[in-house]
Amino acid sequence: MNINIKPSVLKSASRLLCEQVTNGNCLVDTKVRDNGNIIEWHLANGDVIEVINNMDYSTGIAVTPSTSICHWRDGDCLFERMFLSGSQ
């Protein structure tokens, strides 16, 4: 399966993951979903770091207007950064 996340966004998300691992948290699972438009990194403490291409299907064509990086803990978003299509 291909990963459809831009390299610059993956680099930012990887920094967030590395920070967690450096602080003693372990990566326990990685999931690539929605044809490579979503990547989830699951950590031992239950946190999830998620990278999502926010797709817009209103035109009938799948357009990626933005990509988000979110760090979740117990259903709460601790961190979110959004990259607009032209600024990634």
Backbone as CSV, one residue per row, in Angstrom:
resi,resn,N_x,N_y,N_z,CA_x,CA_y,CA_z,C_x,C_y,C_z
1,MET,0.839,-1.177,0.000,0.000,0.000,0.000,0.886,1.243,0.000
2,ASN,0.535,2.198,-0.810,1.261,3.467,-0.861,0.854,4.370,0.295
3,ILE,1.788,5.220,0.713,1.481,6.259,1.691,1.335,7.553,0.906
4,ASN,0.169,8.191,1.041,-0.131,9.386,0.255,0.054,10.682,1.039
5,ILE,0.880,10.657,2.059,1.159,11.839,2.870,2.453,12.467,2.348
6,LYS,2.464,13.780,2.204,3.659,14.459,1.683,4.843,14.284,2.631
7,PRO,6.053,14.144,2.091,7.247,13.923,2.912,7.477,14.974,3.998
8,SER,7.208,16.237,3.706,7.424,17.288,4.707,6.482,17.120,5.903
9,VAL,5.260,16.661,5.650,4.304,16.422,6.736,4.736,15.193,7.530
10,LEU,5.166,14.143,6.843,5.657,12.942,7.532,6.864,13.275,8.413
11,LYS,7.724,14.169,7.947,8.891,14.567,8.727,8.451,15.243,10.028
12,SER,7.477,16.127,9.960,6.960,16.786,11.160,6.316,15.785,12.112
13,ALA,5.527,14.859,11.556,4.872,13.850,12.391,5.907,12.909,13.018
14,SER,6.944,12.573,12.267,8.001,11.701,12.782,8.736,12.345,13.954
15,ARG,8.916,13.669,13.897,9.542,14.380,15.020,8.719,14.237,16.292
16,LEU,7.394,14.348,16.138,6.499,14.182,17.283,6.594,12.768,17.845
17,LEU,6.625,11.771,16.959,6.766,10.379,17.389,8.109,10.154,18.078
18,CYS,9.181,10.668,17.509,10.522,10.509,18.100,10.599,11.141,19.477
19,GLU,9.939,12.274,19.655,9.907,12.927,20.966,9.256,12.011,22.004
20,GLN,8.170,11.349,21.609,7.487,10.430,22.525,8.365,9.233,22.871
21,VAL,9.016,8.668,21.871,9.882,7.500,22.090,11.093,7.894,22.948
22,THR,11.662,9.066,22.690,12.792,9.552,23.475,12.406,9.734,24.942
23,ASN,11.154,10.092,25.192,10.669,10.275,26.560,10.240,8.962,27.212
24,GLY,10.549,7.816,26.577,10.300,6.515,27.189,9.032,5.811,26.758
25,ASN,8.273,6.396,25.869,7.066,5.757,25.367,7.451,4.811,24.225
26,CYS,6.806,3.677,24.131,7.133,2.681,23.097,6.068,2.669,22.003
27,LEU,6.512,2.533,20.779,5.620,2.359,19.645,5.179,0.903,19.628
28,VAL,3.866,0.662,19.661,3.367,-0.716,19.709,2.632,-1.152,18.443
29,ASP,2.186,-0.186,17.620,1.464,-0.568,16.408,1.463,0.604,15.428
30,THR,1.479,0.276,14.154,1.364,1.268,13.084,0.283,0.787,12.137
31,LYS,-0.608,1.682,11.765,-1.672,1.341,10.818,-1.675,2.360,9.685
32,VAL,-1.798,1.871,8.458,-1.979,2.706,7.282,-3.370,2.370,6.756
33,ARG,-4.234,3.378,6.712,-5.626,3.139,6.323,-6.061,4.090,5.213
34,ASP,-7.257,3.867,4.719,-7.891,4.723,3.705,-6.971,4.954,2.507
35,ASN,-6.470,3.849,1.961,-5.599,3.893,0.770,-4.368,4.769,0.965
36,GLY,-3.821,4.790,2.171,-2.608,5.542,2.449,-2.827,6.990,2.840
37,ASN,-4.084,7.394,3.031,-4.388,8.768,3.410,-4.438,8.982,4.923
38,ILE,-4.353,7.898,5.703,-4.318,7.986,7.162,-3.199,7.087,7.667
39,ILE,-2.366,7.631,8.539,-1.343,6.840,9.235,-1.573,7.016,10.718
40,GLU,-1.587,5.913,11.462,-1.746,5.953,12.914,-0.552,5.275,13.556
41,TRP,0.024,5.932,14.550,1.060,5.316,15.372,0.480,5.164,16.768
42,HIS,0.392,3.932,17.250,-0.163,3.634,18.569,0.983,3.425,19.550
43,LEU,0.912,4.122,20.688,1.953,4.077,21.694,1.522,3.243,22.888
44,ALA,2.498,2.773,23.658,2.238,1.870,24.780,1.331,2.480,25.852
45,ASN,1.369,3.794,26.018,0.535,4.421,27.047,-0.894,4.694,26.573
46,GLY,-1.232,4.248,25.363,-2.579,4.430,24.825,-2.718,5.634,23.904
47,ASP,-1.694,6.481,23.838,-1.735,7.638,22.939,-1.722,7.177,21.479
48,VAL,-2.269,8.008,20.616,-2.245,7.758,19.175,-1.796,9.045,18.477
49,ILE,-0.827,8.918,17.599,-0.430,10.022,16.730,-0.960,9.678,15.346
50,GLU,-1.713,10.612,14.787,-2.460,10.346,13.562,-2.129,11.416,12.525
51,VAL,-1.899,10.975,11.299,-1.674,11.890,10.175,-2.780,11.613,9.165
52,ILE,-3.540,12.643,8.822,-4.719,12.449,7.978,-4.738,13.454,6.839
53,ASN,-4.879,12.952,5.616,-5.227,13.810,4.483,-6.723,14.058,4.584
54,ASN,-7.112,15.296,4.800,-8.531,15.644,4.892,-9.071,15.754,3.473
55,MET,-9.862,14.779,3.079,-10.327,14.690,1.693,-11.640,15.438,1.507
56,ASP,-11.790,16.059,0.357,-13.008,16.764,-0.022,-13.562,16.101,-1.272
57,TYR,-14.720,15.457,-1.124,-15.324,14.745,-2.240,-16.503,15.523,-2.832
58,SER,-16.713,16.775,-2.421,-17.896,17.522,-2.852,-17.932,17.763,-4.360
59,THR,-16.772,17.774,-4.995,-16.722,18.002,-6.439,-16.841,16.703,-7.223
60,GLY,-16.857,15.574,-6.529,-16.865,14.276,-7.198,-15.461,13.756,-7.435
61,ILE,-14.462,14.601,-7.214,-13.060,14.220,-7.350,-12.410,14.359,-5.972
62,ALA,-11.649,13.348,-5.565,-10.991,13.398,-4.258,-9.885,14.448,-4.273
63,VAL,-10.082,15.523,-3.522,-9.109,16.609,-3.424,-8.606,16.645,-1.986
64,THR,-7.313,16.865,-1.799,-6.758,16.967,-0.457,-6.516,18.435,-0.135
65,PRO,-7.493,19.106,0.503,-7.305,20.524,0.801,-6.344,20.770,1.971
66,SER,-6.191,19.777,2.856,-5.293,19.945,3.996,-4.900,18.582,4.559
67,THR,-3.833,18.597,5.342,-3.376,17.398,6.050,-3.187,17.787,7.504
68,SER,-3.633,16.925,8.426,-3.542,17.198,9.857,-2.664,16.174,10.555
69,ILE,-1.928,16.653,11.569,-1.223,15.785,12.505,-1.895,15.991,13.855
70,CYS,-2.363,14.914,14.468,-3.017,15.005,15.775,-2.373,14.019,16.746
71,HIS,-2.230,14.449,17.986,-1.763,13.574,19.064,-2.929,13.422,20.024
72,TRP,-3.442,12.187,20.132,-4.628,11.898,20.933,-4.253,11.164,22.219
73,ARG,-4.946,11.503,23.302,-4.839,10.771,24.561,-6.224,10.715,25.190
74,ASP,-6.704,9.515,25.419,-8.021,9.306,26.045,-9.135,10.097,25.354
75,GLY,-9.090,10.140,24.027,-10.132,10.812,23.259,-9.984,12.319,23.161
76,ASP,-8.952,12.878,23.796,-8.712,14.320,23.739,-7.521,14.615,22.838
77,CYS,-7.647,15.647,22.032,-6.547,16.050,21.155,-5.580,16.921,21.953
78,LEU,-4.351,16.424,22.161,-3.329,17.169,22.891,-2.610,18.155,21.983
79,PHE,-2.510,17.813,20.715,-1.750,18.616,19.761,-2.365,18.431,18.383
80,GLU,-2.505,19.522,17.639,-2.944,19.412,16.249,-2.228,20.472,15.424
81,ARG,-1.765,20.051,14.289,-1.157,20.984,13.332,-1.738,20.661,11.973
82,MET,-2.168,21.690,11.264,-2.764,21.506,9.944,-1.888,22.159,8.892
83,PHE,-1.697,21.445,7.798,-0.938,21.934,6.653,-1.923,22.117,5.498
84,LEU,-1.982,23.306,4.937,-2.855,23.548,3.783,-2.170,23.013,2.534
85,SER,-2.949,22.627,1.551,-2.412,21.980,0.339,-1.234,22.707,-0.262
86,GLY,-1.303,23.982,-0.440,-0.231,24.721,-1.077,0.974,24.961,-0.204
87,SER,0.862,24.752,1.122,1.949,25.102,2.037,2.667,23.907,2.625
88,GLN,2.461,22.722,2.081,3.080,21.527,2.639,4.478,21.409,2.135
